[in-house]
Amino acid sequence: EQYTLARFMGDGFFERHLNHVRTAYRHKRDHLIRALKRSPLSKKTEIIEASAGLHFLLQADIEDADAQVIERCRKEGLRLTSLSQYYFNPLSQREHTFIINYSTLEETRIDEAVRNLCRAMLRC
């Protein structure tokens, strides 16, 4: 296994694989961001750290508690996480910043996912 891996890396296949994966995820991220900017969410949200790996932060100007939004997302078939779920001290929570992980999102379902997210966040 180690010999095969060394050859895979030494012959440049690993680098080609990484470049292919980076390009694929960049296209997926760009498609998702464009869909968010075209949606009603664009007036109520701000995208933060969009080039940070396989996720970005979506800060929302909404009234409902994060837990309510997350539950509505679950009912829409979306798994959403908020930063407030990770805070140790509840008094320092900053609600309405959500982690948008797009690594497992199929590119063909991005527009549908954004519509579902809009329904869950803004009830539109």
N, C-alpha and C positions, 0 to 999 in steps of 0.2 A: 504494500500500500504506500509506503513512504517513497519507494522508488518511482512508482507511478505518479504520485503527487509531485515529486521533484521534477520529473520529466514534463508533466503538465505545466508546471510553473516555468521551467527552464526553456521550453519551446514557445513560450508566449501565449499559450492558450488561456491561462488564468487572467492575464491582463486583457485579452480580447473579451473574455467573458464579463469581466468587471465593466469594461467600456460599454458593452451591449446592455447590461443591466442598468447602468447609470442612465443611458439614453432612454431606455424604456420607462424608467421611473420618472425621469424629467418630463417626458411627454404626458404621462399620466397626471403628474402634479400640475403641469401647465393647463391641461384640459380641465381639471377640477377647479383651479383658481379662476379660469375664464368663466366656467359655469356659475361659480359663486358670485362673480362680479356682474353677471347678466341677470341674476335672480333678485327677487325682492330682499333677500338677505344683505345685499350690497349696501343698502342704506342704513342697516342696523348692526353691521359687523365690520371688524377690521382684521385683516390677516397679518399675523406676526410671525417672524422667523420662518418664512416660506422656503428658505433654502437649507433647512436643517435636517437633512436625512430623509426619512420616509414619513414624516409628519410635519405639521405646522400648527400654530395656535390660532384659534379663531375667537376673538374677543367680541362679545355680543352686548348690545345695549337693549337688554330685555328686563322685564319685571319679575318673571317667575324664577323660583329657586332652581339651582342647578339640578337637584335631584328630580324635580318635576320634568324638566326638559329631557334629562337622561331617560326617564321612564317613558315619555312620549316617543322619544327616538327608538327605544326598544320596541314599542308597539308598531313603529313604522319599519321595523326590520334593520335598524341601524345600531351599531355599538358605538356609543359616544362616552368619552371620559372627560371629566373637568379637572382643572388644576386643584380646585378646592377639595377634591377627594384625597389629595396627597398631603394636605397641610396637617402638621402636628398640632398646632395651636389654633383651635377653631376661631378664636377672636381675631386672628390675623388673616382670615380667609378673604380672598378677593374672588368673588363669584363671577360667573359668566365668561370665563376664559376656558375654552374647550380645546382638547387635543384632537386634531383631525389626522388620523392615521390612514393613509391611503395605500399601504403596501398590499393589502389583500383585495382591494376594491377593483373589480373588473372595469376596464376603461369603457366598455360598452354600457355599463350601468351607472356611469357618473352622473348623467343628467337626471336620471330617476332618483339617485341618492340625494342630489341637491334639492329636488322637489320635496322629498320626504323630510329632509332636514329643515326645510323652510316651513313645512306643516308643523313639525315638532317645536320649532323655536318660536315662530311668529303666528302659528295657527292660521296660516294662509292656504 
